[in-house]
């Protein structure tokens, strides 16, 4: 396994996970580069959404939001997180099987 001291920076964590899993995001076909760029954008967007729209830092909802999130924002965030997490898990699973051979 690989140890990682997480400091709250999701973008760095994403890059480190892809490095450890040996996911080649820079080479290959243009459409693959575009997809991986989209994954990075999704992760950045989810991190911003969590920081801005979340109440994890004790923010009072009414005073903090410039825009009140709707239910469909939550559905979108959960589904995007599920897709990205599922992708990362499937890459890990394939790498784990390969490493055990």
Secondary structure by P-SEA (a helix, b strand, c coil): cccccccccaaaaaaaaaaaaccccccccaaaaaaaaaaaaaaaaaaaaaaaccccccccccccccccccaaaaaaaaaaaaaaaaaaaaaaaaaaaaaac
